[in-house]
Amino acid sequence: MNLAQCTTCHVQNLTINKDRRVADVETVFNTQKGIFNRLFATATTKFVAVNDGQSFPKLVPAEQSFLVRNIFTDFKRHDGTLVTQLLTEPLWGVGTTAPYGHDGRSINLEEVILRHGGEAQVSRNLFALLPSDDKRKILEFLNTLILFPPDDTASNLNPGVPGTQTPQDPAQHGSINLGALFQIAAEGPA
């Protein structure tokens, strides 16, 4: 992607100084544990329990720093020529989120790249001048940035039933059931 200087705005990783999340899910390619889509997720809590005098403790974010990997954005506002300010869109999941563009008017990734203007005009022009093979490599990379539905992804919270790989049996694939992270043992299962 850097051949067209796209990573000037679409920065791969982003550090969050004070993470406000109460849970984290890390999903990896795992042919052993990933039942249906060969992905396995590990969910962990990111909160501290504060006794506030109520029946159950208050769960508040630990607010530690956090590295968001492969988000491909700087979350900055840029000049977009027609619209005076545009936020750099994250490329997270761009392979599964057509149509594209701030207005949804581009039907594929090449078209949305070629519609860039304003501060991104130089990157757009560099992309347009690339040999076909280099353009293809960039588009293939962008199409690997996909999102999977949590209902088809086995996890440490719901690992599913090994050996079940058919789409007809989604209840057996496992899932990312974040509610299980917040269950109180004395209250029973989710």
C-alpha positions as CSV (number, residue, x, y, z in Angstrom):
1,M,0.0,0.0,0.0
2,N,2.9,2.3,0.6
3,L,3.7,2.5,-3.1
4,A,0.9,5.1,-3.4
5,Q,1.6,6.6,0.0
6,C,-1.8,5.5,1.3
7,T,-0.2,4.7,4.7
8,T,0.4,8.4,5.3
9,C,-3.3,8.6,6.5
10,H,-4.2,4.9,6.7
11,V,-1.7,4.2,9.5
12,Q,-1.6,0.4,10.2
13,N,-1.5,0.5,14.1
14,L,-2.9,3.1,16.5
15,T,-2.1,3.5,20.2
16,I,-5.0,4.4,22.5
17,N,-3.6,6.0,25.6
18,K,-6.6,5.5,27.9
19,D,-8.6,2.4,26.8
20,R,-12.3,2.7,27.8
21,R,-13.2,-0.8,26.8
22,V,-14.3,-3.3,29.4
23,A,-13.4,-6.4,27.3
24,D,-10.9,-7.3,24.5
25,V,-11.3,-9.9,21.8
26,E,-8.2,-11.2,19.9
27,T,-9.1,-13.3,16.9
28,V,-6.4,-15.4,15.1
29,F,-6.3,-17.9,12.3
30,N,-6.3,-21.3,14.1
31,T,-7.0,-24.5,12.1
32,Q,-7.2,-26.6,15.2
33,K,-9.7,-24.6,17.3
34,G,-11.4,-22.6,14.5
35,I,-14.3,-24.9,13.7
36,F,-16.2,-23.2,10.9
37,N,-14.1,-20.3,9.6
38,R,-10.8,-21.5,11.1
39,L,-10.7,-18.5,13.4
40,F,-10.5,-18.7,17.2
41,A,-11.1,-15.7,19.5
42,T,-9.8,-15.2,23.0
43,A,-11.8,-12.7,25.1
44,T,-10.4,-11.2,28.2
45,T,-11.7,-8.6,30.6
46,K,-10.3,-5.0,30.8
47,F,-12.1,-3.7,33.8
48,V,-11.6,-3.3,37.6
49,A,-14.4,-4.1,40.0
50,V,-15.1,-1.2,42.4
51,N,-17.2,-1.8,45.5
52,D,-19.8,1.0,45.4
53,G,-22.0,-0.3,48.2
54,Q,-24.5,-2.0,45.8
55,S,-25.3,-5.7,45.6
56,F,-22.8,-6.2,42.8
57,P,-19.5,-4.3,42.2
58,K,-19.3,-1.5,39.6
59,L,-17.2,-2.5,36.6
60,V,-15.1,0.3,35.3
61,P,-12.5,0.3,32.5
62,A,-8.9,-0.2,33.6
63,E,-7.9,2.6,31.2
64,Q,-4.5,1.2,30.3
65,S,-2.9,2.0,27.0
66,F,-3.8,-0.3,24.1
67,L,-2.4,-0.9,20.6
68,V,-5.1,-1.3,17.9
69,R,-3.5,-3.5,15.2
70,N,-4.4,-3.3,11.5
71,I,-7.0,-0.5,11.8
72,F,-5.4,1.6,9.0
73,T,-6.5,5.1,10.0
74,D,-5.2,8.1,11.7
75,F,-8.7,9.4,12.7
76,K,-7.7,12.8,11.5
77,R,-9.8,15.2,9.5
78,H,-8.5,15.9,6.0
79,D,-9.4,18.3,3.2
80,G,-11.6,16.4,0.7
81,T,-12.1,19.2,-1.8
82,L,-15.9,19.1,-2.2
83,V,-16.6,18.4,1.5
84,T,-14.2,20.6,3.5
85,Q,-13.4,18.0,6.1
86,L,-13.4,14.1,5.9
87,L,-12.3,11.7,8.6
88,T,-9.8,9.1,7.5
89,E,-11.9,5.9,7.3
90,P,-10.5,2.9,9.0
91,L,-9.7,0.1,6.6
92,W,-10.6,-2.5,9.2
93,G,-13.0,-4.8,7.4
94,V,-12.9,-2.9,4.1
95,G,-12.9,-6.2,2.2
96,T,-16.4,-6.9,3.5
97,T,-18.0,-3.4,3.6
98,A,-19.0,-2.4,0.1
99,P,-20.2,0.1,-1.2
100,Y,-17.3,2.4,-0.5
101,G,-16.5,6.0,0.1
102,H,-17.8,8.6,2.5
103,D,-21.0,8.7,0.5
104,G,-21.2,5.0,-0.5
105,R,-21.0,5.8,-4.2
106,S,-18.1,3.5,-5.2
107,I,-18.8,-0.1,-6.0
108,N,-15.3,-1.4,-5.6
109,L,-12.0,-0.6,-3.9
110,E,-10.3,0.6,-7.1
111,E,-13.0,3.1,-7.8
112,V,-13.0,4.5,-4.2
113,I,-9.2,5.0,-4.4
114,L,-9.5,6.8,-7.7
115,R,-12.2,9.1,-6.2
116,H,-9.7,10.4,-3.6
117,G,-9.0,14.1,-3.8
118,G,-7.9,17.0,-1.7
119,E,-5.0,16.1,0.6
120,A,-5.1,12.5,-0.8
121,Q,-4.8,13.6,-4.5
122,V,-1.1,12.8,-4.6
123,S,-1.7,9.3,-3.3
124,R,-4.6,8.9,-5.7
125,N,-2.4,9.9,-8.7
126,L,0.5,7.6,-7.6
127,F,-1.9,4.7,-7.4
128,A,-3.3,5.5,-10.9
129,L,0.2,5.5,-12.3
130,L,1.2,2.1,-10.8
131,P,1.7,-0.9,-13.1
132,S,-1.3,-3.2,-13.2
133,D,0.4,-5.8,-11.1
134,D,1.2,-3.4,-8.3
135,K,-2.4,-2.1,-8.3
136,R,-3.6,-5.7,-8.1
137,K,-1.4,-6.4,-5.1
138,I,-2.8,-3.4,-3.3
139,L,-6.4,-4.4,-4.0
140,E,-5.7,-8.0,-3.0
141,F,-4.2,-6.8,0.3
142,L,-7.2,-4.6,0.9
143,N,-9.6,-7.5,0.2
144,T,-7.8,-9.5,3.0
145,L,-9.0,-6.9,5.6
146,I,-12.3,-8.7,6.3
147,L,-14.6,-9.0,9.3
148,F,-16.2,-12.2,10.4
149,P,-19.5,-12.5,12.2
150,P,-19.0,-13.4,15.9
151,D,-21.7,-16.1,15.6
152,D,-19.4,-18.2,13.4
153,T,-16.2,-17.7,15.4
154,A,-15.2,-20.2,18.1
155,S,-13.8,-18.7,21.2
156,N,-12.6,-19.4,24.8
157,L,-16.2,-18.3,25.8
158,N,-17.9,-20.8,23.5
159,P,-15.5,-23.1,21.7
160,G,-18.2,-25.0,19.8
161,V,-18.2,-28.7,18.9
162,P,-15.0,-30.0,17.1
163,G,-15.8,-31.7,13.8
164,T,-18.8,-29.5,13.0
165,Q,-17.9,-27.6,9.9
166,T,-21.2,-27.4,8.0
167,P,-23.1,-24.1,7.5
168,Q,-26.3,-26.0,8.3
169,D,-25.3,-26.3,11.9
170,P,-24.3,-22.8,13.1
171,A,-25.2,-23.4,16.7
172,Q,-22.2,-25.8,16.9
173,H,-19.6,-23.5,15.4
174,G,-18.9,-21.7,18.7
175,S,-19.3,-17.9,19.1
176,I,-17.9,-14.9,20.8
177,N,-20.4,-14.6,23.7
178,L,-19.1,-11.6,25.5
179,G,-22.0,-11.8,28.0
180,A,-20.2,-14.8,29.5
181,L,-17.4,-12.5,30.7
182,F,-19.7,-10.5,32.9
183,Q,-21.6,-13.4,34.5
184,I,-21.7,-13.6,38.3
185,A,-21.1,-17.2,39.3
186,A,-23.8,-17.2,42.0
187,E,-26.4,-16.1,39.4
188,G,-25.8,-19.1,37.1
189,P,-24.8,-19.4,33.5
190,A,-25.7,-16.9,30.8
